[in-house]
Amino acid sequence: MPAPPSAGVLEAAVYVEDLDATERFYSGVLGLERITRVEGRHVFFRCGESVILAFIAAATRRPPAQDAALPVPPHGAVGPGHVCLAADGNDLDEWERHLKNSGVDIEADFKWPNGARSIYLRDPAGNSVEIADRTLWRRG
């Protein structure tokens, strides 16, 4: 029996050590709207129709209390992850200028075989952040 269709990625998580540095980067540099923050645990950002969850990994590995209103099971990761923000291809030159003016090192900037462009950088925790032409994964 095949799986039902998915409507897309609702959220993606990165794991960080410093919520203040994370918020300055994702909200300040990347311009994402902060949704919520819980000291010592997480800060969440709106990214188009999706959400980027930035967790302190050790805090997410603890199981919820027995009487927790939101019994999310423990999770977490070790080491740098990856998240990719979609952009209009015509805006990538402006992104490049903005990142350089913000003092962000660009790790890679190239065109894929299909002509889509990606810019790679690192967040303060070392996660790989890509800003890519939204056509990168389009079919045909």
N, CA, C and O atoms as CSV, one atom per row, in Angstrom:
chain,resi,resn,atom,element,x,y,z
A,1,MET,N,N,0.855,-1.175,0.000
A,1,MET,CA,C,0.000,0.000,0.000
A,1,MET,C,C,0.901,1.238,0.000
A,1,MET,O,O,1.765,1.355,0.869
A,2,PRO,N,N,0.726,2.166,-0.949
A,2,PRO,CA,C,1.579,3.356,-1.011
A,2,PRO,C,C,1.236,4.349,0.106
A,2,PRO,O,O,0.121,4.375,0.626
A,3,ALA,N,N,2.229,5.156,0.450
A,3,ALA,CA,C,2.022,6.196,1.459
A,3,ALA,C,C,1.140,7.297,0.891
A,3,ALA,O,O,1.163,7.540,-0.315
A,4,PRO,N,N,0.362,7.967,1.737
A,4,PRO,CA,C,-0.414,9.109,1.252
A,4,PRO,C,C,0.520,10.239,0.838
A,4,PRO,O,O,1.674,10.254,1.266
A,5,PRO,N,N,0.067,11.181,0.026
A,5,PRO,CA,C,0.943,12.266,-0.429
A,5,PRO,C,C,1.308,13.222,0.703
A,5,PRO,O,O,0.537,13.423,1.642
A,6,SER,N,N,2.491,13.801,0.592
A,6,SER,CA,C,2.955,14.820,1.544
A,6,SER,C,C,2.761,16.189,0.917
A,6,SER,O,O,2.870,16.344,-0.300
A,7,ALA,N,N,2.474,17.176,1.745
A,7,ALA,CA,C,2.282,18.540,1.250
A,7,ALA,C,C,3.573,19.354,1.275
A,7,ALA,O,O,3.563,20.532,0.917
A,8,GLY,N,N,4.679,18.746,1.692
A,8,GLY,CA,C,5.956,19.455,1.742
A,8,GLY,C,C,6.592,19.355,3.114
A,8,GLY,O,O,6.065,18.680,3.999
A,9,VAL,N,N,7.709,20.014,3.296
A,9,VAL,CA,C,8.409,20.011,4.571
A,9,VAL,C,C,7.829,21.138,5.434
A,9,VAL,O,O,7.858,22.306,5.046
A,10,LEU,N,N,7.310,20.779,6.588
A,10,LEU,CA,C,6.702,21.747,7.490
A,10,LEU,C,C,7.754,22.420,8.373
A,10,LEU,O,O,7.690,23.620,8.640
A,11,GLU,N,N,8.733,21.610,8.822
A,11,GLU,CA,C,9.771,22.152,9.681
A,11,GLU,C,C,11.068,21.381,9.489
A,11,GLU,O,O,11.067,20.223,9.073
A,12,ALA,N,N,12.164,22.040,9.798
A,12,ALA,CA,C,13.484,21.416,9.786
A,12,ALA,C,C,14.200,21.884,11.038
A,12,ALA,O,O,13.985,23.006,11.499
A,13,ALA,N,N,15.051,21.033,11.591
A,13,ALA,CA,C,15.739,21.379,12.833
A,13,ALA,C,C,17.244,21.469,12.616
A,13,ALA,O,O,17.838,20.699,11.861
A,14,VAL,N,N,17.838,22.445,13.310
A,14,VAL,CA,C,19.292,22.531,13.433
A,14,VAL,C,C,19.574,22.536,14.937
A,14,VAL,O,O,18.726,22.917,15.744
A,15,TYR,N,N,20.765,22.110,15.286
A,15,TYR,CA,C,21.135,22.014,16.693
A,15,TYR,C,C,22.263,22.998,16.963
A,15,TYR,O,O,23.243,23.061,16.222
A,16,VAL,N,N,22.107,23.767,18.039
A,16,VAL,CA,C,22.968,24.909,18.312
A,16,VAL,C,C,23.417,24.880,19.771
A,16,VAL,O,O,22.919,24.086,20.569
A,17,GLU,N,N,24.359,25.754,20.108
A,17,GLU,CA,C,24.813,25.867,21.491
A,17,GLU,C,C,24.382,27.184,22.136
A,17,GLU,O,O,24.189,27.243,23.350
A,18,ASP,N,N,24.231,28.230,21.340
A,18,ASP,CA,C,24.033,29.580,21.856
A,18,ASP,C,C,22.787,30.189,21.214
A,18,ASP,O,O,22.804,30.543,20.035
A,19,LEU,N,N,21.708,30.311,21.989
A,19,LEU,CA,C,20.455,30.834,21.435
A,19,LEU,C,C,20.564,32.299,21.044
A,19,LEU,O,O,19.939,32.715,20.068
A,20,ASP,N,N,21.343,33.097,21.779
A,20,ASP,CA,C,21.502,34.510,21.425
A,20,ASP,C,C,22.182,34.652,20.063
A,20,ASP,O,O,21.710,35.406,19.211
A,21,ALA,N,N,23.291,33.932,19.852
A,21,ALA,CA,C,23.997,33.983,18.567
A,21,ALA,C,C,23.116,33.438,17.448
A,21,ALA,O,O,23.120,33.959,16.333
A,22,THR,N,N,22.367,32.397,17.754
A,22,THR,CA,C,21.457,31.808,16.767
A,22,THR,C,C,20.391,32.814,16.355
A,22,THR,O,O,20.097,32.964,15.169
A,23,GLU,N,N,19.818,33.498,17.332
A,23,GLU,CA,C,18.775,34.475,17.019
A,23,GLU,C,C,19.339,35.661,16.239
A,23,GLU,O,O,18.697,36.152,15.310
A,24,ARG,N,N,20.528,36.121,16.609
A,24,ARG,CA,C,21.145,37.224,15.843
A,24,ARG,C,C,21.362,36.812,14.391
A,24,ARG,O,O,21.172,37.625,13.485
A,25,PHE,N,N,21.754,35.571,14.158
A,25,PHE,CA,C,22.019,35.102,12.800
A,25,PHE,C,C,20.724,34.898,12.008
A,25,PHE,O,O,20.538,35.510,10.956
A,26,TYR,N,N,19.837,34.045,12.507
A,26,TYR,CA,C,18.639,33.693,11.729
A,26,TYR,C,C,17.645,34.854,11.633
A,26,TYR,O,O,17.013,35.042,10.594
A,27,SER,N,N,17.505,35.618,12.692
A,27,SER,CA,C,16.581,36.746,12.668
A,27,SER,C,C,17.266,37.999,12.138
A,27,SER,O,O,16.740,38.676,11.255
A,28,GLY,N,N,18.447,38.306,12.683
A,28,GLY,CA,C,19.149,39.523,12.297
A,28,GLY,C,C,19.737,39.480,10.904
A,28,GLY,O,O,19.460,40.362,10.091
A,29,VAL,N,N,20.546,38.471,10.611
A,29,VAL,CA,C,21.229,38.394,9.307
A,29,VAL,C,C,20.293,37.861,8.215
A,29,VAL,O,O,20.184,38.454,7.141
A,30,LEU,N,N,19.619,36.742,8.495
A,30,LEU,CA,C,18.775,36.138,7.458
A,30,LEU,C,C,17.376,36.744,7.400
A,30,LEU,O,O,16.631,36.482,6.455
A,31,GLY,N,N,17.012,37.544,8.386
A,31,GLY,CA,C,15.725,38.245,8.349
A,31,GLY,C,C,14.509,37.393,8.624
A,31,GLY,O,O,13.396,37.776,8.263
A,32,LEU,N,N,14.690,36.237,9.259
A,32,LEU,CA,C,13.550,35.379,9.558
A,32,LEU,C,C,12.835,35.861,10.814
A,32,LEU,O,O,13.462,36.345,11.756
A,33,GLU,N,N,11.531,35.721,10.810
A,33,GLU,CA,C,10.715,36.124,11.955
A,33,GLU,C,C,10.852,35.103,13.077
A,33,GLU,O,O,10.671,33.905,12.857
A,34,ARG,N,N,11.172,35.576,14.280
A,34,ARG,CA,C,11.204,34.686,15.437
A,34,ARG,C,C,9.769,34.388,15.840
A,34,ARG,O,O,8.953,35.299,15.978
A,35,ILE,N,N,9.465,33.107,16.029
A,35,ILE,CA,C,8.128,32.689,16.440
A,35,ILE,C,C,8.059,32.565,17.957
A,35,ILE,O,O,7.152,33.096,18.598
A,36,THR,N,N,9.034,31.855,18.519
A,36,THR,CA,C,9.036,31.618,19.959
A,36,THR,C,C,10.446,31.279,20.412
A,36,THR,O,O,11.295,30.870,19.620
A,37,ARG,N,N,10.672,31.461,21.705
A,37,ARG,CA,C,11.967,31.122,22.287
A,37,ARG,C,C,11.733,30.628,23.710
A,37,ARG,O,O,10.971,31.227,24.469
A,38,VAL,N,N,12.386,29.546,24.057
A,38,VAL,CA,C,12.374,29.019,25.417
A,38,VAL,C,C,13.832,28.951,25.856
A,38,VAL,O,O,14.617,28.171,25.317
A,39,GLU,N,N,14.186,29.775,26.836
A,39,GLU,CA,C,15.572,29.844,27.302
A,39,GLU,C,C,16.099,28.455,27.656
A,39,GLU,O,O,15.420,27.654,28.297
A,40,GLY,N,N,17.320,28.200,27.220
A,40,GLY,CA,C,17.966,26.931,27.531
A,40,GLY,C,C,17.496,25.764,26.698
A,40,GLY,O,O,17.962,24.642,26.901
A,41,ARG,N,N,16.569,25.995,25.747
A,41,ARG,CA,C,16.044,24.881,24.957
A,41,ARG,C,C,15.966,25.155,23.461
A,41,ARG,O,O,16.539,24.405,22.671
A,42,HIS,N,N,15.257,26.231,23.049
A,42,HIS,CA,C,15.073,26.420,21.609
A,42,HIS,C,C,14.670,27.846,21.251
A,42,HIS,O,O,14.251,28.639,22.094
A,43,VAL,N,N,14.819,28.133,19.943
A,43,VAL,CA,C,14.251,29.329,19.317
A,43,VAL,C,C,13.798,28.888,17.927
A,43,VAL,O,O,14.530,28.200,17.215
A,44,PHE,N,N,12.566,29.296,17.543
A,44,PHE,CA,C,11.971,28.879,16.278
A,44,PHE,C,C,11.774,30.099,15.381
A,44,PHE,O,O,11.482,31.197,15.855
A,45,PHE,N,N,11.942,29.880,14.060
A,45,PHE,CA,C,11.841,30.964,13.083
A,45,PHE,C,C,10.925,30.575,11.926
A,45,PHE,O,O,10.944,29.433,11.466
A,46,ARG,N,N,10.124,31.534,11.461
A,46,ARG,CA,C,9.297,31.326,10.281
A,46,ARG,C,C,10.169,31.518,9.047
A,46,ARG,O,O,10.943,32.470,8.955
A,47,CYS,N,N,10.026,30.594,8.102
A,47,CYS,CA,C,10.794,30.642,6.852
A,47,CYS,C,C,9.833,30.293,5.726
A,47,CYS,O,O,9.667,29.124,5.379
A,48,GLY,N,N,9.199,31.316,5.157
A,48,GLY,CA,C,8.173,31.069,4.138
A,48,GLY,C,C,7.026,30.294,4.757
A,48,GLY,O,O,6.478,30.707,5.778
A,49,GLU,N,N,6.661,29.188,4.158
A,49,GLU,CA,C,5.588,28.338,4.677
A,49,GLU,C,C,6.109,27.326,5.687
A,49,GLU,O,O,5.323,26.580,6.270
A,50,SER,N,N,7.415,27.288,5.904
A,50,SER,CA,C,8.032,26.323,6.802
A,50,SER,C,C,8.572,27.014,8.049
A,50,SER,O,O,8.510,28.237,8.182
A,51,VAL,N,N,9.099,26.206,8.949
A,51,VAL,CA,C,9.677,26.701,10.195
A,51,VAL,C,C,11.049,26.072,10.385
A,51,VAL,O,O,11.234,24.881,10.133
A,52,ILE,N,N,12.008,26.874,10.830
A,52,ILE,CA,C,13.312,26.352,11.219
A,52,ILE,C,C,13.333,26.312,12.739
A,52,ILE,O,O,13.157,27.331,13.408
A,53,LEU,N,N,13.550,25.122,13.266
A,53,LEU,CA,C,13.621,24.891,14.703
A,53,LEU,C,C,15.094,24.846,15.078
A,53,LEU,O,O,15.833,24.015,14.550
A,54,ALA,N,N,15.533,25.707,15.967
A,54,ALA,CA,C,16.927,25.699,16.434
A,54,ALA,C,C,16.906,25.252,17.890
A,54,ALA,O,O,16.449,25.982,18.769
A,55,PHE,N,N,17.406,24.043,18.133
A,55,PHE,CA,C,17.373,23.433,19.454
A,55,PHE,C,C,18.771,23.340,20.054
A,55,PHE,O,O,19.758,23.177,19.336
A,56,ILE,N,N,18.840,23.445,21.362
A,56,ILE,CA,C,20.026,22.998,22.080
A,56,ILE,C,C,19.824,21.497,22.238
A,56,ILE,O,O,18.916,21.065,22.948
A,57,ALA,N,N,20.663,20.698,21.584
A,57,ALA,CA,C,20.443,19.258,21.469
A,57,ALA,C,C,20.285,18.570,22.819
A,57,ALA,O,O,19.391,17.740,22.981
A,58,ALA,N,N,21.125,18.894,23.781
A,58,ALA,CA,C,21.050,18.224,25.085
A,58,ALA,C,C,19.670,18.406,25.721
A,58,ALA,O,O,19.170,17.500,26.386
A,59,ALA,N,N,19.059,19.567,25.520
A,59,ALA,CA,C,17.744,19.828,26.104
A,59,ALA,C,C,16.659,18.993,25.427
A,59,ALA,O,O,15.668,18.646,26.069
A,60,THR,N,N,16.822,18.670,24.165
A,60,THR,CA,C,15.786,17.899,23.458
A,60,THR,C,C,15.932,16.405,23.692
A,60,THR,O,O,15.014,15.644,23.388
A,61,ARG,N,N,17.063,15.971,24.224
A,61,ARG,CA,C,17.253,14.539,24.485
A,61,ARG,C,C,16.619,14.095,25.805
A,61,ARG,O,O,16.504,12.898,26.065
A,62,ARG,N,N,16.209,15.055,26.636
A,62,ARG,CA,C,15.527,14.703,27.890
A,62,ARG,C,C,14.064,14.392,27.594
A,62,ARG,O,O,13.399,15.159,26.897
A,63,PRO,N,N,13.559,13.280,28.113
A,63,PRO,CA,C,12.146,12.965,27.874
A,63,PRO,C,C,11.238,13.973,28.576
A,63,PRO,O,O,11.623,14.555,29.590
A,64,PRO,N,N,10.036,14.180,28.041
A,64,PRO,CA,C,9.102,15.117,28.685
A,64,PRO,C,C,8.629,14.548,30.018
A,64,PRO,O,O,8.662,13.338,30.239
A,65,ALA,N,N,8.194,15.432,30.893
A,65,ALA,CA,C,7.625,14.998,32.167
A,65,ALA,C,C,6.370,14.179,31.889
A,65,ALA,O,O,5.718,14.359,30.860
A,66,GLN,N,N,6.042,13.289,32.799
A,66,GLN,CA,C,4.860,12.430,32.628
A,66,GLN,C,C,3.586,13.237,32.402
A,66,GLN,O,O,2.697,12.803,31.669
A,67,ASP,N,N,3.494,14.398,33.023
A,67,ASP,CA,C,2.279,15.207,32.914
A,67,ASP,C,C,2.416,16.341,31.889
A,67,ASP,O,O,1.647,17.301,31.919
A,68,ALA,N,N,3.386,16.230,30.993
A,68,ALA,CA,C,3.646,17.297,30.019
A,68,ALA,C,C,2.449,17.470,29.081
A,68,ALA,O,O,1.866,16.496,28.605
A,69,ALA,N,N,2.101,18.730,28.831
A,69,ALA,CA,C,0.997,19.030,27.911
A,69,ALA,C,C,1.367,18.679,26.474
A,69,ALA,O,O,0.501,18.321,25.676
A,70,LEU,N,N,2.658,18.782,26.144
A,70,LEU,CA,C,3.139,18.460,24.796
A,70,LEU,C,C,4.179,17.343,24.914
A,70,LEU,O,O,5.365,17.622,25.089
A,71,PRO,N,N,3.757,16.108,24.822
A,71,PRO,CA,C,4.668,14.982,25.041
A,71,PRO,C,C,5.531,14.626,23.825
A,71,PRO,O,O,5.519,13.486,23.361
A,72,VAL,N,N,6.277,15.611,23.316
A,72,VAL,CA,C,7.153,15.373,22.162
A,72,VAL,C,C,8.261,14.422,22.605
A,72,VAL,O,O,8.921,14.684,23.610
A,73,PRO,N,N,8.483,13.323,21.881
A,73,PRO,CA,C,9.521,12.386,22.299
A,73,PRO,C,C,10.917,12.996,22.176
A,73,PRO,O,O,11.126,13.929,21.400
A,74,PRO,N,N,11.866,12.466,22.942
A,74,PRO,CA,C,13.240,12.979,22.866
A,74,PRO,C,C,13.800,12.835,21.443
A,74,PRO,O,O,13.484,11.883,20.728
A,75,HIS,N,N,14.615,13.778,21.063
A,75,HIS,CA,C,15.303,13.738,19.773
A,75,HIS,C,C,16.556,14.585,19.902
A,75,HIS,O,O,16.882,15.041,20.998
A,76,GLY,N,N,17.245,14.798,18.831
A,76,GLY,CA,C,18.463,15.601,18.883
A,76,GLY,C,C,19.512,14.983,17.996
A,76,GLY,O,O,19.394,13.832,17.575
A,77,ALA,N,N,20.527,15.748,17.719
A,77,ALA,CA,C,21.584,15.290,16.838
A,77,ALA,C,C,22.910,15.807,17.364
A,77,ALA,O,O,22.963,16.720,18.188
A,78,VAL,N,N,23.972,15.204,16.871
A,78,VAL,CA,C,25.315,15.637,17.228
A,78,VAL,C,C,26.018,16.032,15.946
A,78,VAL,O,O,25.960,15.312,14.949
A,79,GLY,N,N,26.680,17.173,15.971
A,79,GLY,CA,C,27.413,17.628,14.796
A,79,GLY,C,C,26.583,18.533,13.926
A,79,GLY,O,O,25.371,18.651,14.107
A,80,PRO,N,N,27.249,19.181,12.968
A,80,PRO,CA,C,26.554,20.146,12.123
A,80,PRO,C,C,25.534,19.495,11.200
A,80,PRO,O,O,25.731,18.388,10.699
A,81,GLY,N,N,24.439,20.217,10.994
A,81,GLY,CA,C,23.400,19.787,10.078
A,81,GLY,C,C,23.360,20.710,8.870
A,81,GLY,O,O,24.306,21.452,8.605
A,82,HIS,N,N,22.258,20.652,8.150
A,82,HIS,CA,C,22.108,21.448,6.931
A,82,HIS,C,C,20.665,21.903,6.808
A,82,HIS,O,O,19.738,21.149,7.105
A,83,VAL,N,N,20.483,23.137,6.370
A,83,VAL,CA,C,19.170,23.666,6.041
A,83,VAL,C,C,19.339,24.561,4.814
A,83,VAL,O,O,20.352,25.245,4.665
A,84,CYS,N,N,18.340,24.544,3.944
A,84,CYS,CA,C,18.415,25.325,2.711
A,84,CYS,C,C,17.206,26.240,2.620
A,84,CYS,O,O,16.064,25.791,2.720
A,85,LEU,N,N,17.467,27.536,2.429
A,85,LEU,CA,C,16.409,28.521,2.236
A,85,LEU,C,C,16.217,28.737,0.743
A,85,LEU,O,O,17.190,28.891,0.004
A,86,ALA,N,N,14.977,28.750,0.300
A,86,ALA,CA,C,14.668,28.992,-1.110
A,86,ALA,C,C,14.627,30.487,-1.373
A,86,ALA,O,O,14.119,31.259,-0.559
A,87,ALA,N,N,15.162,30.886,-2.509
A,87,ALA,CA,C,15.137,32.294,-2.914
A,87,ALA,C,C,14.857,32.372,-4.404
A,87,ALA,O,O,15.084,31.417,-5.148
A,88,ASP,N,N,14.364,33.512,-4.820
A,88,ASP,CA,C,14.218,33.763,-6.245
A,88,ASP,C,C,15.630,33.884,-6.818
A,88,ASP,O,O,16.467,34.588,-6.254
A,89,GLY,N,N,15.893,33.219,-7.908
A,89,GLY,CA,C,17.224,33.255,-8.509
A,89,GLY,C,C,17.734,34.660,-8.766
A,89,GLY,O,O,18.935,34.913,-8.678
A,90,ASN,N,N,16.830,35.575,-9.084
A,90,ASN,CA,C,17.226,36.965,-9.340
A,90,ASN,C,C,17.670,37.698,-8.076
A,90,ASN,O,O,18.289,38.759,-8.162
A,91,ASP,N,N,17.360,37.142,-6.904
A,91,ASP,CA,C,17.724,37.782,-5.641
A,91,ASP,C,C,19.062,37.296,-5.083
A,91,ASP,O,O,19.535,37.832,-4.081
A,92,LEU,N,N,19.672,36.308,-5.703
A,92,LEU,CA,C,20.892,35.732,-5.127
A,92,LEU,C,C,22.079,36.689,-5.159
A,92,LEU,O,O,22.927,36.621,-4.270
A,93,ASP,N,N,22.174,37.573,-6.141
A,93,ASP,CA,C,23.236,38.590,-6.112
A,93,ASP,C,C,23.045,39.518,-4.912
A,93,ASP,O,O,24.008,39.899,-4.247
A,94,GLU,N,N,21.790,39.873,-4.650
A,94,GLU,CA,C,21.501,40.727,-3.495
A,94,GLU,C,C,21.814,39.997,-2.190
A,94,GLU,O,O,22.341,40.601,-1.256
A,95,TRP,N,N,21.491,38.692,-2.116
A,95,TRP,CA,C,21.852,37.897,-0.945
A,95,TRP,C,C,23.366,37.884,-0.749
A,95,TRP,O,O,23.857,38.050,0.368
A,96,GLU,N,N,24.098,37.688,-1.838
A,96,GLU,CA,C,25.564,37.662,-1.744
A,96,GLU,C,C,26.086,38.970,-1.151
A,96,GLU,O,O,26.906,38.950,-0.233
A,97,ARG,N,N,25.616,40.106,-1.670
A,97,ARG,CA,C,26.029,41.418,-1.144
A,97,ARG,C,C,25.646,41.579,0.326
A,97,ARG,O,O,26.446,42.035,1.143
A,98,HIS,N,N,24.419,41.199,0.646
A,98,HIS,CA,C,23.939,41.327,2.022
A,98,HIS,C,C,24.787,40.503,2.986
A,98,HIS,O,O,25.166,40.990,4.051
A,99,LEU,N,N,25.080,39.282,2.625
A,99,LEU,CA,C,25.881,38.420,3.497
A,99,LEU,C,C,27.276,38.998,3.695
A,99,LEU,O,O,27.779,39.039,4.818
A,100,LYS,N,N,27.900,39.443,2.617
A,100,LYS,CA,C,29.241,40.036,2.724
A,100,LYS,C,C,29.201,41.299,3.577
A,100,LYS,O,O,30.080,41.504,4.415
A,101,ASN,N,N,28.192,42.150,3.375
A,101,ASN,CA,C,28.053,43.371,4.174
A,101,ASN,C,C,27.767,43.074,5.642
A,101,ASN,O,O,28.045,43.901,6.510
A,102,SER,N,N,27.210,41.890,5.921
A,102,SER,CA,C,26.918,41.477,7.297
A,102,SER,C,C,28.103,40.763,7.931
A,102,SER,O,O,28.026,40.331,9.082
A,103,GLY,N,N,29.199,40.637,7.189
A,103,GLY,CA,C,30.387,39.981,7.722
A,103,GLY,C,C,30.305,38.463,7.736
A,103,GLY,O,O,31.048,37.808,8.468
A,104,VAL,N,N,29.410,37.896,6.935
A,104,VAL,CA,C,29.253,36.445,6.872
A,104,VAL,C,C,30.145,35.896,5.765
A,104,VAL,O,O,30.082,36.355,4.625
A,105,ASP,N,N,30.969,34.920,6.101
A,105,ASP,CA,C,31.825,34.272,5.111
A,105,ASP,C,C,30.995,33.351,4.231
A,105,ASP,O,O,30.215,32.541,4.731
A,106,ILE,N,N,31.161,33.476,2.931
A,106,ILE,CA,C,30.496,32.581,1.989
A,106,ILE,C,C,31.450,31.418,1.729
A,106,ILE,O,O,32.575,31.598,1.263
A,107,GLU,N,N,30.965,30.225,2.045
A,107,GLU,CA,C,31.774,29.017,1.927
A,107,GLU,C,C,31.851,28.524,0.481
A,107,GLU,O,O,32.893,28.043,0.037
A,108,ALA,N,N,30.757,28.646,-0.235
A,108,ALA,CA,C,30.710,28.229,-1.642
A,108,ALA,C,C,29.592,28.999,-2.333
A,108,ALA,O,O,28.589,29.352,-1.714
A,109,ASP,N,N,29.782,29.251,-3.623
A,109,ASP,CA,C,28.798,29.951,-4.434
A,109,ASP,C,C,28.963,29.397,-5.839
A,109,ASP,O,O,29.976,29.651,-6.491
A,110,PHE,N,N,27.987,28.650,-6.308
A,110,PHE,CA,C,28.149,28.018,-7.618
A,110,PHE,C,C,26.809,27.739,-8.278
A,110,PHE,O,O,25.754,27.829,-7.649
A,111,LYS,N,N,26.874,27.398,-9.560
A,111,LYS,CA,C,25.693,27.007,-10.331
A,111,LYS,C,C,25.695,25.496,-10.502
A,111,LYS,O,O,26.716,24.889,-10.825
A,112,TRP,N,N,24.530,24.906,-10.277
A,112,TRP,CA,C,24.322,23.477,-10.480
A,112,TRP,C,C,24.196,23.198,-11.983
A,112,TRP,O,O,23.992,24.129,-12.762
A,113,PRO,N,N,24.315,21.941,-12.399
A,113,PRO,CA,C,24.190,21.611,-13.833
A,113,PRO,C,C,22.880,22.080,-14.469
A,113,PRO,O,O,22.839,22.333,-15.673
A,114,ASN,N,N,21.801,22.201,-13.670
A,114,ASN,CA,C,20.530,22.656,-14.234
A,114,ASN,C,C,20.430,24.184,-14.298
A,114,ASN,O,O,19.403,24.720,-14.713
A,115,GLY,N,N,21.510,24.896,-13.882
A,115,GLY,CA,C,21.533,26.352,-13.943
A,115,GLY,C,C,21.143,27.058,-12.658
A,115,GLY,O,O,21.333,28.269,-12.538
A,116,ALA,N,N,20.600,26.324,-11.695
A,116,ALA,CA,C,20.238,26.927,-10.407
A,116,ALA,C,C,21.513,27.260,-9.623
A,116,ALA,O,O,22.521,26.562,-9.737
A,117,ARG,N,N,21.458,28.317,-8.841
A,117,ARG,CA,C,22.611,28.766,-8.064
A,117,ARG,C,C,22.390,28.514,-6.572
A,117,ARG,O,O,21.269,28.628,-6.077
A,118,SER,N,N,23.460,28.171,-5.867
A,118,SER,CA,C,23.430,27.989,-4.418
A,118,SER,C,C,24.558,28.773,-3.777
A,118,SER,O,O,25.676,28.813,-4.291
A,119,ILE,N,N,24.251,29.397,-2.645
A,119,ILE,CA,C,25.243,30.062,-1.820
A,119,ILE,C,C,25.255,29.322,-0.485
A,119,ILE,O,O,24.210,29.130,0.136
A,120,TYR,N,N,26.436,28.912,-0.051
A,120,TYR,CA,C,26.584,28.187,1.213
A,120,TYR,C,C,27.340,29.028,2.238
A,120,TYR,O,O,28.309,29.713,1.907
A,121,LEU,N,N,26.886,28.964,3.471
A,121,LEU,CA,C,27.525,29.655,4.587
A,121,LEU,C,C,27.320,28.809,5.835
A,121,LEU,O,O,26.685,27.755,5.773
A,122,ARG,N,N,27.848,29.259,6.959
A,122,ARG,CA,C,27.698,28.534,8.230
A,122,ARG,C,C,27.012,29.430,9.245
A,122,ARG,O,O,27.267,30.633,9.297
A,123,ASP,N,N,26.134,28.836,10.056
A,123,ASP,CA,C,25.552,29.585,11.163
A,123,ASP,C,C,26.546,29.568,12.324
A,123,ASP,O,O,27.574,28.896,12.231
A,124,PRO,N,N,26.273,30.283,13.406
A,124,PRO,CA,C,27.238,30.335,14.504
A,124,PRO,C,C,27.570,28.975,15.130
A,124,PRO,O,O,28.628,28.829,15.743
A,125,ALA,N,N,26.689,27.981,14.989
A,125,ALA,CA,C,26.943,26.646,15.539
A,125,ALA,C,C,27.679,25.745,14.552
A,125,ALA,O,O,28.008,24.607,14.888
A,126,GLY,N,N,27.942,26.236,13.339
A,126,GLY,CA,C,28.634,25.427,12.340
A,126,GLY,C,C,27.724,24.661,11.406
A,126,GLY,O,O,28.205,23.893,10.573
A,127,ASN,N,N,26.409,24.853,11.524
A,127,ASN,CA,C,25.489,24.208,10.597
A,127,ASN,C,C,25.647,24.807,9.209
A,127,ASN,O,O,25.881,26.007,9.069
A,128,SER,N,N,25.520,23.977,8.189
A,128,SER,CA,C,25.585,24.430,6.810
A,128,SER,C,C,24.239,25.052,6.434
A,128,SER,O,O,23.196,24.405,6.524
A,129,VAL,N,N,24.280,26.307,6.016
A,129,VAL,CA,C,23.081,27.012,5.579
A,129,VAL,C,C,23.261,27.327,4.097
A,129,VAL,O,O,24.252,27.933,3.690
A,130,GLU,N,N,22.302,26.912,3.319
A,130,GLU,CA,C,22.327,27.141,1.876
A,130,GLU,C,C,21.183,28.078,1.529
A,130,GLU,O,O,20.078,27.945,2.054
A,131,ILE,N,N,21.452,29.016,0.653
A,131,ILE,CA,C,20.399,29.839,0.065
A,131,ILE,C,C,20.440,29.517,-1.414
A,131,ILE,O,O,21.423,29.805,-2.096
A,132,ALA,N,N,19.363,28.917,-1.907
A,132,ALA,CA,C,19.376,28.384,-3.267
A,132,ALA,C,C,18.209,28.901,-4.090
A,132,ALA,O,O,17.137,29.213,-3.571
A,133,ASP,N,N,18.452,28.981,-5.379
A,133,ASP,CA,C,17.405,29.283,-6.345
A,133,ASP,C,C,16.299,28.247,-6.154
A,133,ASP,O,O,16.556,27.043,-6.166
A,134,ARG,N,N,15.083,28.721,-5.980
A,134,ARG,CA,C,13.964,27.819,-5.707
A,134,ARG,C,C,13.733,26.790,-6.817
A,134,ARG,O,O,13.004,25.819,-6.616
A,135,THR,N,N,14.353,26.998,-7.994
A,135,THR,CA,C,14.180,26.043,-9.093
A,135,THR,C,C,15.141,24.860,-8.995
A,135,THR,O,O,15.104,23.970,-9.845
A,136,LEU,N,N,15.989,24.834,-7.988
A,136,LEU,CA,C,17.018,23.791,-7.887
A,136,LEU,C,C,16.471,22.376,-8.056
A,136,LEU,O,O,17.053,21.574,-8.787
A,137,TRP,N,N,15.381,22.065,-7.403
A,137,TRP,CA,C,14.876,20.696,-7.426
A,137,TRP,C,C,13.630,20.533,-8.278
A,137,TRP,O,O,12.948,19.514,-8.175
A,138,ARG,N,N,13.318,21.505,-9.109
A,138,ARG,CA,C,12.122,21.372,-9.964
A,138,ARG,C,C,12.329,20.270,-10.979
A,138,ARG,O,O,13.435,20.049,-11.471
A,139,ARG,N,N,11.261,19.597,-11.277
A,139,ARG,CA,C,11.300,18.533,-12.267
A,139,ARG,C,C,11.182,19.123,-13.662
A,139,ARG,O,O,10.537,20.147,-13.889
A,140,GLY,N,N,11.842,18.424,-14.594
A,140,GLY,CA,C,11.728,18.724,-16.006
A,140,GLY,C,C,11.969,20.113,-16.341
A,140,GLY,O,O,11.900,20.487,-17.511
